[in-house]
Amino acid sequence: MSAINLAEAAADLPDAWSSRELGTVGEACVKVLRMDGTPVGEESHRAAEALLVLDGRLELEVDGMPVSVRAGELFMVPAGVVHAVRAGSRGTLVIMELPEQ
């Protein structure tokens, strides 16, 4: 086992919004990705999803309401809740979620 430099892992990704799986905790995947300001369409998941902003800011719309998540903050999206990434989200994001089946 070794430590993972999350900033380097995100910087090494070929494209923004393409995540890299870092490992698993139980059945949950831990991923890192780089946000570049572009929006991402609505989605929902069968299980809750944790979104941890390492640097920058994540701009969400959750159940039709705007939500800003700053560096160092964790946002939990409840299972089944429709959410989307709004324009202006930039920085490094860690996602913890169950794989979709």
C-alpha angles and dihedrals in degrees: 000000000000138000118267119222100220096195091054092045090053093044090052093058113111095225140016114261092024104117130210119215109230098184145296136274107201103314094334122104120222112210137175127207142168120240118212106184098269120122124245121212128249122290141160133198136213090236135036118278127211119214117193118187110210096180135354123018136293116214112200139176109213119184088341095308125111116242127184119202115193132203111292093023128116122210121195116208108202120231114277096012115136112234138165137187112246124215114276099047108140136165137040123327131190116203125196113191145139115258113259114249 
